[in-house]
């Protein structure tokens, strides 16, 4: 008798500005999981938080949810997942609602194993202010920064701009604390540009982080965990060379050919070891699990600075972790299987 397949629900979409990227990640996961080992059920969450469950199990490549599928609420979706006897949830969501611990808490409370970091790791990693404060506490290098609530900012934007100019200098970077994929961020060259940028991205309930711009080589390094490994292991670092943008922004991330992504990075063996060590420290100190990816800048004088950590890195056709895994001898389907197996092994520990 053949072994029963593992039933995987791939959850994608969501309410964040990264909805479309998440759908691409989810589609890629659905189509790359081995159909010999796994029964796959796509679940797409709409921008208004409606849950759409694929009827039955995938028999061919997934493109989009059938038109006749009606959205249900989260509770009804949970009941359908229980009825389908889902073994593990593969979370392919990015941004608020999916990468900030919210959906993880939902599935953890319901008793479903899920891929990636737990509630705490996602919550800390998604909030750039909290993440940078953790880095400072444990001695991980990161650029100097200032934080202000949007309400306070708009009461005295000129005063904050003056303070940023004095303490950070120009150019500097401003961004919303809990956005991803370079949404709501920019680089300002002077007081006027910074004021306009801050006014554009400020929104009620949002923290704004402004940090010193670090000029240098953009690098990213993934960390992977696997059943049977005693400790997480860093993958080969990737060097990012945007060709159409000043930095690795949304267009540079998701437009094919817009960025040269070089793995392994063209850096010395000593620098490679330092990058991997810092990525591993970030993964551990931020309480990540399964896999993560840490973005850094290697300044011309050799100093390394961490920009941020990604607790649910993209899994699209242009994403970085699959490239690094391939260089390490791990194909995309195997990478996904590693995540599913690791998630199922963590259920009792969580």
C-alpha positions as CSV (number, residue, x, y, z in Angstrom):
1,X,0.0,0.0,0.0
2,X,1.4,3.4,-1.0
3,X,2.1,6.0,1.7
4,X,-0.7,8.5,2.2
5,X,0.1,11.9,0.8
6,X,0.7,14.9,3.1
7,X,-2.2,17.3,2.8
8,X,-0.8,20.9,2.4
9,X,-2.9,24.1,2.4
10,X,-1.0,26.9,0.6
11,X,-2.2,30.2,2.0
12,X,-1.5,33.3,-0.1
13,X,-2.8,36.8,-0.9
14,X,-4.0,38.9,2.1
15,X,-4.8,42.4,2.9
16,X,-1.4,44.0,2.6
17,X,0.1,46.0,-0.3
18,X,2.1,42.8,-1.1
19,X,-1.1,40.9,-2.1
20,X,-0.1,40.4,-5.7
21,X,3.5,39.3,-4.9
22,X,2.1,36.8,-2.3
23,X,-0.2,35.4,-5.0
24,X,2.8,34.8,-7.2
25,X,4.7,33.1,-4.3
26,X,1.7,30.9,-3.5
27,X,1.2,29.9,-7.1
28,X,4.9,29.0,-7.4
29,X,4.6,26.9,-4.3
30,X,1.5,25.1,-5.4
31,X,3.0,24.2,-8.8
32,X,6.4,23.1,-7.4
33,X,5.4,20.9,-4.5
34,X,5.7,17.3,-5.5
35,X,2.3,15.9,-6.4
36,X,3.6,12.4,-5.6
37,X,4.2,13.3,-1.9
38,X,1.7,16.1,-1.3
39,X,-2.0,16.8,-1.9
40,X,-2.2,20.6,-2.4
41,X,-5.1,22.9,-1.6
42,X,-4.6,26.6,-2.6
43,X,-6.3,29.1,-0.3
44,X,-6.3,32.7,-1.5
45,X,-7.2,35.5,0.9
46,X,-8.7,38.6,-0.8
47,X,-7.8,42.2,-0.1
48,X,-10.9,42.5,1.9
49,X,-10.1,39.4,3.9
50,X,-12.4,36.9,2.2
51,X,-11.1,33.4,2.2
52,X,-11.4,31.4,-1.1
53,X,-10.7,27.7,-0.9
54,X,-9.8,25.6,-4.0
55,X,-12.4,22.8,-4.3
56,X,-10.8,19.4,-3.9
57,X,-7.0,19.0,-4.5
58,X,-4.9,20.3,-7.4
59,X,-4.6,17.9,-10.3
60,X,-2.6,20.2,-12.5
61,X,-0.8,23.6,-12.4
62,X,-2.6,26.2,-10.3
63,X,-3.2,29.6,-12.1
64,X,-6.0,31.2,-10.2
65,X,-9.1,30.4,-8.1
66,X,-12.1,29.1,-10.1
67,X,-14.6,31.9,-10.7
68,X,-17.4,30.0,-9.0
69,X,-15.6,29.8,-5.7
70,X,-17.4,32.0,-3.1
71,X,-15.4,33.8,-0.3
72,X,-16.0,32.7,3.3
73,X,-14.8,34.2,6.6
74,X,-11.8,32.9,8.5
75,X,-13.9,30.7,10.8
76,X,-15.7,29.0,8.0
77,X,-12.4,28.5,6.2
78,X,-11.0,26.9,9.3
79,X,-13.9,24.5,9.5
80,X,-13.3,23.5,5.8
81,X,-9.6,23.0,6.5
82,X,-10.5,20.7,9.4
83,X,-12.9,18.8,7.3
84,X,-10.2,18.4,4.6
85,X,-7.9,17.0,7.2
86,X,-5.1,19.5,6.4
87,X,-1.7,18.3,7.8
88,X,0.3,21.5,7.4
89,X,-0.2,25.1,6.2
90,X,2.4,26.6,3.9
91,X,2.2,30.3,4.5
92,X,3.1,32.2,1.4
93,X,1.9,35.7,2.6
94,X,3.9,38.9,2.9
95,X,3.4,42.1,4.7
96,X,0.8,43.0,7.5
97,X,-1.7,40.3,8.2
98,X,0.6,37.6,6.9
99,X,4.2,38.3,7.9
100,X,3.6,40.0,11.3
101,X,2.5,37.0,13.5
102,X,-1.3,37.5,12.9
103,X,-2.0,34.6,10.6
104,X,0.6,32.5,12.5
105,X,-1.3,33.0,15.8
106,X,-4.5,32.0,14.0
107,X,-3.2,28.7,12.8
108,X,-1.2,28.0,16.0
109,X,-4.4,28.5,18.1
110,X,-6.3,26.2,15.7
111,X,-3.6,23.5,16.1
112,X,-2.3,23.5,12.5
113,X,1.5,23.2,11.9
114,X,2.7,26.0,9.6
115,X,5.9,26.9,7.8
116,X,8.3,29.7,8.7
117,X,8.8,31.6,11.9
118,X,6.4,31.6,14.8
119,X,4.3,34.5,16.1
120,X,7.2,36.3,17.9
121,X,9.7,36.0,15.1
122,X,7.3,37.3,12.5
123,X,6.1,40.1,14.8
124,X,9.6,41.3,15.6
125,X,10.9,40.9,12.1
126,X,8.0,42.7,10.4
127,X,8.3,45.8,12.6
128,X,11.5,47.6,11.5
129,X,11.7,49.7,14.6
130,X,11.5,46.7,17.0
131,X,13.9,44.7,14.8
132,X,16.5,47.5,14.8
133,X,16.2,47.9,18.6
134,X,16.9,44.2,19.0
135,X,19.9,44.5,16.8
136,X,21.3,47.4,18.9
137,X,20.7,45.4,22.1
138,X,22.6,42.4,20.9
139,X,25.3,44.2,19.0
140,X,24.3,43.6,15.4
141,X,25.4,46.5,13.3
142,X,22.7,48.7,11.8
143,X,22.6,52.3,10.6
144,X,21.7,55.2,13.0
145,X,18.0,56.0,12.9
146,X,15.2,58.1,14.3
147,X,11.6,57.0,14.9
148,X,8.4,59.1,15.1
149,X,4.7,58.5,15.1
150,X,2.9,59.8,12.0
151,X,0.5,61.9,14.2
152,X,3.4,63.6,15.9
153,X,5.3,63.9,12.7
154,X,2.5,65.8,10.9
155,X,2.2,68.2,13.9
156,X,5.8,69.4,13.4
157,X,7.2,67.9,10.2
158,X,9.7,70.8,9.8
159,X,11.1,70.2,13.3
160,X,11.6,66.5,12.7
161,X,13.2,67.2,9.3
162,X,15.7,69.5,11.0
163,X,16.4,66.9,13.7
164,X,17.0,64.2,11.1
165,X,19.3,66.5,9.1
166,X,21.4,67.2,12.1
167,X,21.7,63.7,13.5
168,X,21.6,61.6,10.3
169,X,22.7,63.9,7.5
170,X,21.9,63.4,3.8
171,X,21.1,61.4,1.9
172,X,18.8,59.5,4.3
173,X,16.1,56.9,4.0
174,X,12.6,57.2,5.3
175,X,10.0,54.3,5.5
176,X,7.0,53.0,7.2
177,X,8.0,50.7,10.0
178,X,5.8,47.7,9.1
179,X,5.7,47.6,5.3
180,X,7.6,45.3,3.0
181,X,8.8,45.0,-0.6
182,X,10.1,48.6,-0.4
183,X,6.5,50.0,-0.3
184,X,6.2,53.5,1.3
185,X,9.9,54.3,1.4
186,X,12.4,56.5,-0.4
187,X,15.7,58.3,-0.3
188,X,15.9,62.0,0.4
189,X,18.8,64.2,-0.7
190,X,17.9,67.3,1.3
191,X,15.4,68.9,3.7
192,X,12.8,69.6,1.1
193,X,12.9,66.0,-0.3
194,X,12.7,64.5,3.1
195,X,9.7,66.7,4.1
196,X,7.8,65.7,0.9
197,X,8.7,62.0,1.4
198,X,7.6,62.0,5.1
199,X,4.3,63.8,4.2
200,X,3.6,61.2,1.5
201,X,4.2,58.1,3.6
202,X,2.8,59.3,7.0
203,X,-0.6,57.7,7.9
204,X,-2.6,57.3,11.1
205,X,-1.3,54.6,13.4
206,X,2.0,54.2,11.4
207,X,5.5,54.6,12.8
208,X,8.0,56.3,10.5
209,X,11.6,55.3,10.7
210,X,14.3,57.6,9.2
211,X,17.8,56.2,9.0
212,X,21.2,57.2,7.7
213,X,21.8,56.1,4.1
214,X,24.7,53.7,3.9
215,X,26.4,53.6,0.5
216,X,28.0,50.4,-0.5
217,X,27.4,46.9,-1.9
218,X,23.9,45.5,-1.4
219,X,24.0,41.9,-0.1
220,X,21.4,39.5,1.1
221,X,21.9,36.2,2.9
222,X,19.4,33.4,3.6
223,X,19.3,31.0,6.6
224,X,17.7,27.6,6.4
225,X,16.6,25.1,8.9
226,X,16.1,21.4,8.2
227,X,15.0,18.3,10.1
228,X,18.2,16.5,11.1
229,X,20.3,19.6,11.2
230,X,21.5,20.6,14.7
231,X,21.6,24.3,13.9
232,X,20.3,26.7,11.2
233,X,22.7,27.1,8.3
234,X,23.4,30.2,6.1
235,X,23.2,29.8,2.4
236,X,25.6,31.5,0.0
237,X,25.2,35.3,0.0
238,X,23.8,37.1,-3.0
239,X,25.0,40.5,-4.4
240,X,22.3,42.8,-5.7
241,X,23.1,45.3,-8.5
242,X,20.0,47.3,-9.5
243,X,20.2,48.4,-13.1
244,X,17.2,50.7,-13.4
245,X,16.8,52.0,-9.8
246,X,18.9,53.8,-7.2
247,X,18.4,51.0,-4.7
248,X,16.7,47.5,-4.5
249,X,13.2,48.9,-4.6
250,X,9.9,47.2,-5.7
251,X,10.6,47.5,-9.4
252,X,14.1,46.2,-8.9
253,X,12.8,43.3,-6.9
254,X,10.1,42.0,-9.1
255,X,10.9,43.2,-12.7
256,X,12.8,40.4,-14.5
257,X,16.1,41.7,-15.6
258,X,16.0,44.9,-13.6
259,X,18.6,43.7,-11.1
260,X,21.7,41.6,-11.5
261,X,21.5,39.0,-8.7
262,X,24.9,37.4,-8.3
263,X,25.2,34.2,-6.2
264,X,27.6,33.7,-4.7
265,X,28.4,37.4,-4.1
266,X,31.6,38.8,-5.5
267,X,33.2,39.3,-2.1
268,X,36.1,37.8,-0.3
269,X,36.0,34.6,1.7
270,X,36.4,36.6,4.9
271,X,33.5,39.0,4.0
272,X,31.3,36.0,3.0
273,X,31.9,34.4,6.4
274,X,31.0,37.7,8.2
275,X,27.8,38.1,6.1
276,X,26.8,34.5,6.9
277,X,27.6,34.9,10.6
278,X,25.5,38.1,10.8
279,X,22.6,36.5,8.9
280,X,22.7,33.6,11.3
281,X,22.8,35.8,14.3
282,X,19.8,37.8,13.0
283,X,17.8,34.6,12.4
284,X,18.5,33.4,16.0
285,X,18.2,36.7,17.8
286,X,14.9,37.6,16.0
287,X,13.6,34.1,16.9
288,X,13.1,33.1,13.3
289,X,12.3,29.6,12.1
290,X,12.3,27.5,8.9
291,X,14.0,30.1,6.8
292,X,14.8,33.9,6.7
293,X,16.7,36.3,4.6
294,X,18.7,39.3,6.0
295,X,19.5,42.3,3.8
296,X,22.8,44.1,4.4
297,X,25.1,46.8,3.0
298,X,28.9,46.2,2.8
299,X,30.4,49.7,3.0
300,X,33.6,50.5,1.0
301,X,35.6,50.6,4.2
302,X,34.6,47.0,5.0
303,X,31.9,47.8,7.6
304,X,28.7,45.7,7.4
305,X,25.2,47.1,8.3
306,X,22.0,45.2,8.5
307,X,19.0,46.8,6.7
308,X,16.3,44.4,7.7
309,X,15.3,40.8,8.1
310,X,12.6,39.0,6.0
311,X,10.8,36.3,7.9
312,X,8.8,35.1,4.9
313,X,11.0,35.7,1.9
314,X,9.4,35.7,-1.5
315,X,9.1,32.5,-3.5
316,X,8.3,33.9,-6.9
317,X,10.2,33.2,-10.1
318,X,12.5,36.2,-9.4
319,X,13.0,35.6,-5.7
320,X,16.3,35.3,-4.0
321,X,16.2,32.4,-1.7
322,X,15.5,29.8,-4.5
323,X,18.6,31.1,-6.3
324,X,20.8,30.8,-3.2
325,X,19.4,27.4,-2.4
326,X,20.2,26.2,-6.0
327,X,23.8,27.3,-5.6
328,X,23.9,25.3,-2.4
329,X,22.6,22.2,-4.3
330,X,19.0,22.5,-3.2
331,X,16.4,22.6,-5.9
332,X,13.1,24.6,-5.5
333,X,10.9,21.5,-4.9
334,X,13.3,20.2,-2.3
335,X,13.5,23.6,-0.6
336,X,9.7,23.5,-0.2
337,X,9.7,19.9,1.1
338,X,12.3,21.0,3.7
339,X,10.0,23.7,4.9
340,X,7.0,21.4,5.1
341,X,8.9,18.7,7.0
342,X,10.4,21.3,9.3
343,X,7.0,22.8,10.1
344,X,5.5,19.5,10.9
345,X,8.4,18.7,13.3
346,X,7.9,22.0,15.2
347,X,4.2,21.6,16.1
348,X,4.8,20.4,19.7
349,X,7.7,22.8,20.3
350,X,5.4,25.8,19.4
